[in-house]
Amino acid sequence: MKAIVVTDQAAGTAGMKLVERPEPQAAINDVVVQVYASGFVHTELAWPSTWTDRLGRDRTPSIPGHELAGVVTALGYGTTGLSVGQRVFGLTDWSRDGTLAEYVAVEARNLAPLPGDVDFTVGASLPISGLTAWQGLFVHGRLRAGQSALVHGAAGAVGSIVTQLAREFGAHVIGTGRAADRQKVLDFGAQEFVDLDNDVLEDVGGVDLVFDVIGGDIGKRSAGLIRAGGTLVSVVGPSQARPDHGLAIDFVVESDRAQLGEIVQRVRDGRLRTSIGTVSTLDDAVAAFNPTRRINGKTIIALRTSGLS
């Protein structure tokens, strides 16, 4: 099968190569999925799990990518809950070969059914962004109706879903980004917009929850915005500052079939839109991961040019 592999962490996305690899076999509780579309997060090339296994041993050349939508082609021993020919989407294990390949072996529990009226490119854009948003808002942030939420990077793949979910659940949403992002952020449901290049972040005042996908100085300054009892939620590691009278939580997203079901249902009934920046083929993936201009939204690799819906 064709697959993208990485062997040199220092080379970054420029070091990705398209090669031929053996098709994976289904282990106990696994399924093999023919990948129709794959999502990719650039930061994963900095994750230790991309380069080493759970015992710290080198596992290169490794296949990156951890989001997929596709069709089950084989079941491992003991696998239940899925069937051959079923449309699925989900999030694969960090320490195993990923989804930038024509086939991938993945634990069945990490996948959820993909309804027939949701196309594969949309399905592949949901797992990391959708689960990160859901878990950050409701599991870790414990957002409630009537509270206020400041969402950094609200035009991006994660931030746009955070914005929509927070608004749906009755929060007052303030989105941040660059000046060019203003209308897009408002279209996703934010009631206010903060231009991080030209506005003063501190003018926002106190909020109940900050969802930080930026970190650094922005994350540090955001800690000062948290009201008593509020929460600073970060997906970019521990904040450099903690709220005086609230919580600071950083987390790593986990696969959850029930949450994936909640997310895809919202796509089906029009309550949720994904932010897809570009769609490319596997043959052109390396170029897509090294764009010559800024692209806002998720990069999706379509491995099959027919049957994507």
Secondary structure as GFF3:
##gff-version 3
##sequence-region A 1 309
A	DSSP	beta_strand	2	5	.	.	.	ID=ss1
A	DSSP	three_ten_helix	9	15	.	.	.	ID=ss2
A	DSSP	beta_strand	17	20	.	.	.	ID=ss3
A	DSSP	beta_strand	30	40	.	.	.	ID=ss4
A	DSSP	three_ten_helix	42	46	.	.	.	ID=ss5
A	DSSP	alpha_helix	48	51	.	.	.	ID=ss6
A	DSSP	beta_strand	67	75	.	.	.	ID=ss7
A	DSSP	beta_strand	87	91	.	.	.	ID=ss8
A	DSSP	beta_strand	103	107	.	.	.	ID=ss9
A	DSSP	three_ten_helix	108	110	.	.	.	ID=ss10
A	DSSP	beta_strand	111	113	.	.	.	ID=ss11
A	DSSP	alpha_helix	120	124	.	.	.	ID=ss12
A	DSSP	alpha_helix	127	134	.	.	.	ID=ss13
A	DSSP	pi_helix	135	140	.	.	.	ID=ss14
A	DSSP	beta_strand	148	151	.	.	.	ID=ss15
A	DSSP	alpha_helix	157	168	.	.	.	ID=ss16
A	DSSP	beta_strand	172	177	.	.	.	ID=ss17
A	DSSP	three_ten_helix	179	181	.	.	.	ID=ss18
A	DSSP	alpha_helix	182	187	.	.	.	ID=ss19
A	DSSP	beta_strand	192	195	.	.	.	ID=ss20
A	DSSP	three_ten_helix	201	204	.	.	.	ID=ss21
A	DSSP	beta_strand	207	212	.	.	.	ID=ss22
A	DSSP	alpha_helix	216	222	.	.	.	ID=ss23
A	DSSP	three_ten_helix	223	225	.	.	.	ID=ss24
A	DSSP	beta_strand	226	234	.	.	.	ID=ss25
A	DSSP	beta_strand	247	250	.	.	.	ID=ss26
A	DSSP	alpha_helix	257	268	.	.	.	ID=ss27
A	DSSP	beta_strand	276	281	.	.	.	ID=ss28
A	DSSP	alpha_helix	285	288	.	.	.	ID=ss29
A	DSSP	beta_strand	298	302	.	.	.	ID=ss30
###
